Amino acid sequence: MAGPVAGIALAATAWLVANGSMFDARHIEVTGTSHVERGEVLRLTGLRPSTNVLWLDLGRVAASVESDPWIASADVSRSLPGTVRIEIHERMPAATMQVGSTWLLVATDGTVLQRVRSRPSLPVLPGPGRVTIGTRIPHLAGAAAVAGGMSPWLRHRVRTVSPIEDGALQGELPDGAVVLFGQPTEIDAKDQALAGILQWASDRGARLDRVDLRSPLAPVVQAVGHVAGIRLEPVRPSAAGHGPKGGTGHPHHRDRSKT
């Protein structure tokens, strides 16, 4: 009898230890937040000081945190006896849209992040009739990704990015010039090419009418007075996003036709 009794006593002791205060969530570490407050992350987790870390469902905690539109993903881990670590990966605002009189921020994956008081200095996407905060709008994902690939310098110089026929994208500059992005592929190359072309036009005082980026390594620029093929040469990246995104710049052009 001694053996079975001892086993039962040992199991009971183990249960008491596993479910006792030793494994209370004494320390909750949150990293990676910028837009989301730490307190909001803690609220979403539902964790309390009495939460048992040993039996904690990490996947459930991560899913709860990811319900916030700003949070793209959350990596949740534990360190026994009483620490929970939450690493946040936030979405970044890339564009804006207007629904009625309301301006909304849109992330690079097309997720609607939040309302804002006035129009941000970001490319405008076409707004649907109705939208819910936290909703991802699939047909705008390509346009949002193109806007998200731009440097801050370039985002301030592109007025709109819109889907057109067959999933292709078209942009518009503040002076009305049209930018043909084509399909939402080679996004970095197209965004960098556009930055280089805008800098080229600014340096020469040229007024653009149409920019075709469908072949980003050989874009075609139609400016007032001539059409030029552009060959882009690499330059060093500029600091802190104050100039065109690194990788393109100082374009050389050859005239295809003149009027």
Backbone hydrogen bonds in HBPLUS format (Angstrom, degrees):
<---DONOR---> <-ACCEPTOR-->    atom                        ^
c    i                          cat <-CA-CA->   ^        H-A-AA   ^      H-
h    n   atom  resd res      DA  || num        DHA   H-A  angle D-A-AA Bond
n    s   type  num  typ     dist DA aas  dist angle  dist       angle   num
A0005-VAL N   A0001-MET O   3.06 MM   4  6.15 167.6  2.07 159.6 163.6     1
A0006-ALA N   A0002-ALA O   2.86 MM   4  5.91 156.6  1.92 145.7 152.7     2
A0007-GLY N   A0003-GLY O   2.93 MM   4  6.18 150.9  2.01 150.5 159.3     3
A0008-ILE N   A0004-PRO O   2.94 MM   4  6.18 157.6  1.99 148.8 154.2     4
A0009-ALA N   A0005-VAL O   2.91 MM   4  6.15 161.4  1.94 149.6 155.1     5
A0010-LEU N   A0006-ALA O   2.88 MM   4  6.05 152.7  1.96 143.3 150.9     6
A0011-ALA N   A0007-GLY O   2.89 MM   4  6.12 159.2  1.93 148.5 154.1     7
A0012-ALA N   A0008-ILE O   2.88 MM   4  6.09 157.4  1.93 149.4 156.0     8
A0013-THR N   A0009-ALA O   2.94 MM   4  6.14 153.7  2.01 143.6 150.8     9
A0014-ALA N   A0010-LEU O   2.89 MM   4  6.16 159.2  1.94 148.5 154.3    10
A0015-TRP N   A0011-ALA O   2.91 MM   4  6.15 156.5  1.97 147.7 153.9    11
A0016-LEU N   A0012-ALA O   2.98 MM   4  6.20 161.1  2.01 147.6 152.5    12
A0017-VAL N   A0013-THR O   2.93 MM   4  6.18 155.6  1.99 149.9 156.6    13
A0018-ALA N   A0014-ALA O   2.87 MM   4  6.04 169.2  1.88 153.4 156.5    14
A0019-ASN N   A0015-TRP O   2.95 MM   4  6.04 144.4  2.08 145.9 154.9    15
A0020-GLY N   A0017-VAL O   3.17 MM   3  4.99 164.0  2.20 102.1 106.4    16
A0024-ASP N   A0021-SER O   3.11 MM   3  5.08 165.5  2.13 111.9 111.2    17
A0053-VAL N   A0023-PHE O   2.77 MM  30  5.44 172.6  1.78 163.4 161.1    18
A0026-ARG N   A0024-ASP O   2.90 MM   2  5.72 120.0  2.27 113.9  97.3    19
A0025-ALA N   A0051-THR O   2.92 MM  26  5.45 123.3  2.24 144.7 161.1    20
A0026-ARG N   A0082-GLY O   2.96 MM  56  5.27 121.3  2.32 125.0 140.8    21
A0027-HIS N   A0082-GLY O   3.04 MM  55  6.24 164.2  2.06 164.7 162.5    22
A0084-VAL N   A0027-HIS O   2.87 MM  57  6.34 156.0  1.93 156.9 164.6    23
A0029-GLU N   A0084-VAL O   2.81 MM  55  6.23 159.7  1.85 162.6 168.2    24
A0086-ILE N   A0029-GLU O   2.74 MM  57  6.01 157.4  1.79 160.9 168.9    25
A0031-THR N   A0086-ILE O   2.99 MM  55  6.42 160.0  2.03 162.2 166.0    26
A0088-ILE N   A0031-THR O   2.81 MM  57  5.99 173.5  1.82 151.5 153.8    27
A0040-GLU N   A0037-GLU O   3.03 MM   3  5.27 125.4  2.34 101.1 114.8    28
A0041-VAL N   A0037-GLU O   3.15 MM   4  6.59 153.4  2.22 150.4 157.8    29
A0042-LEU N   A0038-ARG O   2.95 MM   4  6.30 161.1  1.99 155.8 160.8    30
A0043-ARG N   A0039-GLY O   2.95 MM   4  6.16 150.5  2.04 140.5 148.8    31
A0044-LEU N   A0040-GLU O   2.98 MM   4  6.22 155.9  2.04 147.3 153.2    32
A0045-THR N   A0041-VAL O   3.05 MM   4  6.36 145.6  2.17 146.9 156.2    33
A0051-THR N   A0048-ARG O   2.88 MM   3  5.19 165.1  1.90 116.1 121.1    34
A0056-LEU N   A0053-VAL O   3.29 MM   3  4.95 158.4  2.34  96.6 102.8    35
A0061-VAL N   A0057-ASP O   3.19 MM   4  6.55 157.8  2.25 150.7 156.8    36
A0062-ALA N   A0058-LEU O   2.96 MM   4  6.23 163.1  1.99 152.6 156.9    37
A0063-ALA N   A0059-GLY O   2.96 MM   4  6.16 163.0  1.99 149.4 153.8    38
A0064-SER N   A0060-ARG O   3.00 MM   4  6.18 154.0  2.07 146.6 153.5    39
A0065-VAL N   A0061-VAL O   3.04 MM   4  6.31 158.8  2.08 152.2 157.4    40
A0066-GLU N   A0062-ALA O   2.94 MM   4  6.14 155.1  2.00 150.6 157.9    41
A0067-SER N   A0064-SER O   3.25 MM   3  5.44 159.8  2.29 103.3 108.9    42
A0068-ASP N   A0065-VAL O   3.28 MM   3  6.22 174.7  2.28 123.9 125.4    43
A0071-ILE N   A0068-ASP O   2.98 MM   3  5.51 154.0  2.05 118.4 126.3    44
A0091-ARG N   A0070-TRP O   2.64 MM  21  5.21 165.1  1.66 148.5 153.1    45
A0072-ALA N   A0089-HIS O   2.84 MM  17  5.69 136.8  2.02 146.2 159.7    46
A0073-SER N   A0089-HIS O   3.25 MM  16  5.28 155.8  2.31 141.5 145.9    47
A0089-HIS N   A0073-SER O   2.93 MM  16  5.28 151.6  2.01 169.8 162.2    48
A0075-ASP N   A0087-GLU O   2.91 MM  12  5.06 163.6  1.94 147.2 149.9    49
A0087-GLU N   A0075-ASP O   2.87 MM  12  5.06 169.6  1.89 148.0 150.6    50
A0077-SER N   A0085-ARG O   2.92 MM   8  5.23 160.6  1.96 150.5 156.5    51
A0085-ARG N   A0077-SER O   2.85 MM   8  5.23 168.2  1.86 145.8 149.9    52
A0079-SER N   A0083-THR O   2.88 MM   4  5.04 160.4  1.92 144.2 145.6    53
A0083-THR N   A0079-SER O   3.07 MM   4  5.04 151.8  2.15 143.6 148.5    54
A0094-ALA N   A0106-VAL O   2.81 MM  12  6.01 173.6  1.81 155.5 156.9    55
A0095-ALA N   A0106-VAL O   3.15 MM  11  5.15 162.4  2.18 147.1 148.9    56
A0106-VAL N   A0095-ALA O   2.88 MM  11  5.15 160.0  1.92 144.8 140.2    57
A0096-THR N   A0123-PRO O   2.92 MM  27  6.22 153.7  1.99 157.1 160.6    58
A0125-LEU N   A0096-THR O   2.72 MM  29  6.02 162.3  1.76 166.5 172.8    59
A0097-MET N   A0104-LEU O   3.06 MM   7  5.35 145.5  2.18 139.4 147.6    60
A0104-LEU N   A0097-MET O   2.84 MM   7  5.35 153.3  1.91 158.8 166.6    61
A0099-VAL N   A0102-THR O   2.87 MM   3  5.30 158.5  1.92 157.4 160.9    62
A0102-THR N   A0099-VAL O   3.06 MM   3  5.30 161.8  2.09 127.5 127.9    63
A0116-VAL N   A0103-TRP O   2.96 MM  13  5.62 153.0  2.03 150.5 148.8    64
A0105-LEU N   A0114-GLN O   2.91 MM   9  5.56 160.7  1.94 160.8 167.3    65
A0113-LEU N   A0105-LEU O   2.80 MM   8  5.37 159.1  1.84 145.3 151.4    66
A0107-ALA N   A0111-THR O   2.83 MM   4  5.19 168.3  1.84 152.8 155.8    67
A0110-GLY N   A0107-ALA O   3.00 MM   3  5.31 164.3  2.02 116.6 119.1    68
A0137-ILE N   A0110-GLY O   2.99 MM  27  5.35 168.5  2.00 132.3 132.3    69
A0112-VAL N   A0135-THR O   2.89 MM  23  5.65 163.1  1.92 151.9 154.7    70
A0134-GLY N   A0112-VAL O   2.81 MM  22  5.21 155.9  1.87 142.6 150.7    71
A0124-VAL N   A0159-ARG O   2.80 MM  35  6.07 165.0  1.83 134.6 138.5    72
A0161-VAL N   A0124-VAL O   3.13 MM  37  6.26 154.0  2.20 144.9 146.0    73
A0135-THR N   A0132-THR O   2.98 MM   3  5.53 158.6  2.03 140.3 141.6    74
A0140-LEU N   A0137-ILE O   3.02 MM   3  5.64 157.5  2.08 121.2 128.4    75
A0141-ALA N   A0138-PRO O   3.07 MM   3  5.19 162.7  2.10 108.6 114.1    76
A0144-ALA N   A0140-LEU O   2.88 MM   4  6.07 161.0  1.91 157.4 163.4    77
A0145-ALA N   A0141-ALA O   2.88 MM   4  6.03 149.3  1.97 143.8 152.3    78
A0146-VAL N   A0142-GLY O   3.02 MM   4  6.30 154.4  2.08 148.3 154.6    79
A0147-ALA N   A0143-ALA O   3.06 MM   4  6.33 164.2  2.08 148.4 152.4    80
A0148-GLY N   A0144-ALA O   2.79 MM   4  5.96 150.8  1.87 143.5 152.7    81
A0149-GLY N   A0145-ALA O   2.99 MM   4  6.18 133.7  2.21 140.7 151.3    82
A0149-GLY N   A0146-VAL O   3.22 MM   3  5.27 134.0  2.45  95.7 107.7    83
A0150-MET N   A0147-ALA O   3.18 MM   3  5.46 157.0  2.23 106.6 113.6    84
A0154-LEU N   A0151-SER O   2.99 MM   3  5.24 119.1  2.37 104.0 118.3    85
A0155-ARG N   A0151-SER O   2.94 MM   4  6.25 162.9  1.97 162.0 167.4    86
A0156-HIS N   A0152-PRO O   3.31 MM   4  6.45 150.2  2.40 146.9 151.9    87
A0157-ARG N   A0154-LEU O   2.81 MM   3  5.12 156.9  1.86 112.9 120.8    88
A0159-ARG N   A0172-GLU O   2.78 MM  13  5.55 136.2  1.97 146.8 161.1    89
A0160-THR N   A0172-GLU O   3.20 MM  12  5.15 155.8  2.26 137.3 141.2    90
A0172-GLU N   A0160-THR O   3.04 MM  12  5.15 146.3  2.16 132.0 133.4    91
A0162-SER N   A0170-GLN O   2.77 MM   8  5.35 164.5  1.79 153.6 158.8    92
A0170-GLN N   A0162-SER O   2.81 MM   8  5.35 158.1  1.86 155.3 162.8    93
A0164-ILE N   A0168-ALA O   2.72 MM   4  5.42 164.1  1.74 149.3 150.8    94
A0168-ALA N   A0165-GLU O   3.12 MM   3  5.90 167.3  2.14 126.2 128.3    95
A0169-LEU N   A0182-GLY O   2.73 MM  13  5.21 144.6  1.85 126.8 135.0    96
A0181-PHE N   A0169-LEU O   3.04 MM  12  5.24 145.5  2.16 135.2 142.7    97
A0171-GLY N   A0179-VAL O   2.69 MM   8  4.69 166.7  1.71 145.2 150.1    98
A0179-VAL N   A0171-GLY O   2.87 MM   8  4.69 164.9  1.89 130.3 129.2    99
A0173-LEU N   A0177-ALA O   2.88 MM   4  5.18 159.5  1.92 149.2 155.8   100
A0176-GLY N   A0173-LEU O   2.88 MM   3  5.30 163.0  1.91 123.6 126.1   101
A0178-VAL N   A0209-ASP O   3.17 MM  31  6.38 159.8  2.21 135.0 130.8   102
A0211-VAL N   A0178-VAL O   2.78 MM  33  6.24 151.5  1.86 157.4 166.7   103
A0180-LEU N   A0211-VAL O   2.74 MM  31  6.14 166.0  1.76 167.5 172.4   104
A0213-LEU N   A0180-LEU O   2.79 MM  33  5.69 160.4  1.83 153.9 160.8   105
A0185-THR N   A0183-GLN O   2.70 MM   2  5.50 141.6  1.85 105.2  93.8   106
A0190-LYS N   A0186-GLU O   2.98 MM   4  6.25 159.1  2.03 157.3 163.6   107
A0191-ASP N   A0187-ILE O   2.90 MM   4  6.07 168.0  1.92 158.6 161.8   108
A0192-GLN N   A0188-ASP O   2.90 MM   4  6.01 161.8  1.94 150.7 156.1   109
A0193-ALA N   A0189-ALA O   2.89 MM   4  5.98 151.0  1.98 140.2 148.8   110
A0194-LEU N   A0190-LYS O   2.96 MM   4  6.17 159.2  2.00 148.4 153.4   111
A0195-ALA N   A0191-ASP O   3.06 MM   4  6.32 157.2  2.11 145.2 151.1   112
A0196-GLY N   A0192-GLN O   3.04 MM   4  6.30 160.0  2.08 148.4 153.2   113
A0197-ILE N   A0193-ALA O   2.95 MM   4  6.21 154.6  2.01 149.8 157.0   114
A0198-LEU N   A0194-LEU O   2.93 MM   4  6.15 163.6  1.95 155.7 159.3   115
A0199-GLN N   A0195-ALA O   3.07 MM   4  6.27 156.3  2.12 146.4 152.9   116
A0200-TRP N   A0196-GLY O   2.89 MM   4  6.08 154.5  1.96 143.6 151.4   117
A0201-ALA N   A0197-ILE O   2.84 MM   4  6.10 162.2  1.87 154.8 158.6   118
A0202-SER N   A0198-LEU O   2.93 MM   4  6.06 155.3  1.99 142.8 149.9   119
A0203-ASP N   A0199-GLN O   2.90 MM   4  6.10 159.3  1.95 150.7 155.9   120
A0204-ARG N   A0200-TRP O   3.20 MM   4  6.41 141.2  2.35 141.7 151.4   121
A0205-GLY N   A0201-ALA O   2.88 MM   4  5.78 110.5  2.37 139.8 156.1   122
A0206-ALA N   A0201-ALA O   2.90 MM   5  4.75 143.4  2.03 140.9 143.9   123
A0205-GLY N   A0202-SER O   3.34 MM   3  5.10 155.0  2.40  96.0 103.2   124
A0224-VAL N   A0207-ARG O   2.94 MM  17  5.84 162.7  1.97 170.3 174.8   125
A0209-ASP N   A0222-GLN O   2.70 MM  13  5.48 153.5  1.76 154.9 156.5   126
A0210-ARG N   A0222-GLN O   2.94 MM  12  4.88 151.6  2.02 142.4 145.1   127
A0222-GLN N   A0210-ARG O   2.66 MM  12  4.88 175.0  1.66 160.8 160.1   128
A0212-ASP N   A0220-VAL O   2.78 MM   8  5.07 172.7  1.79 160.5 162.8   129
A0220-VAL N   A0212-ASP O   3.08 MM   8  5.07 154.8  2.14 137.6 144.3   130
A0218-ALA N   A0215-SER O   2.84 MM   3  5.45 155.1  1.90 122.0 130.5   131
A0230-ILE N   A0219-PRO O   3.03 MM  11  5.61 171.8  2.04 167.5 165.0   132
A0221-VAL N   A0228-ALA O   2.82 MM   7  5.23 172.1  1.83 169.8 169.0   133
A0228-ALA N   A0221-VAL O   2.73 MM   7  5.23 170.7  1.74 164.2 166.8   134
A0223-ALA N   A0226-HIS O   2.88 MM   3  5.50 147.4  1.99 165.1 174.6   135
A0226-HIS N   A0223-ALA O   3.11 MM   3  5.50 156.4  2.17 121.5 128.9   136
A0259-THR N   A0225-GLY O   3.28 MM  34  5.65 165.9  2.30 149.3 146.0   137
A0227-VAL N   A0257-SER O   3.27 MM  30  5.65 166.6  2.29 151.5 153.0   138
A0256-ARG N   A0227-VAL O   2.96 MM  29  5.74 176.9  1.96 153.1 153.7   139
A0229-GLY N   A0254-ARG O   3.07 MM  25  5.50 164.4  2.10 157.1 154.7   140
A0254-ARG N   A0229-GLY O   3.05 MM  25  5.50 150.8  2.13 149.2 158.2   141
A0231-ARG N   A0252-HIS O   2.78 MM  21  5.26 170.6  1.79 165.0 168.2   142
A0252-HIS N   A0231-ARG O   2.90 MM  21  5.26 171.0  1.90 153.0 154.7   143
A0242-HIS N   A0239-ALA O   3.11 MM   3  6.26 171.1  2.12 138.2 138.8   144
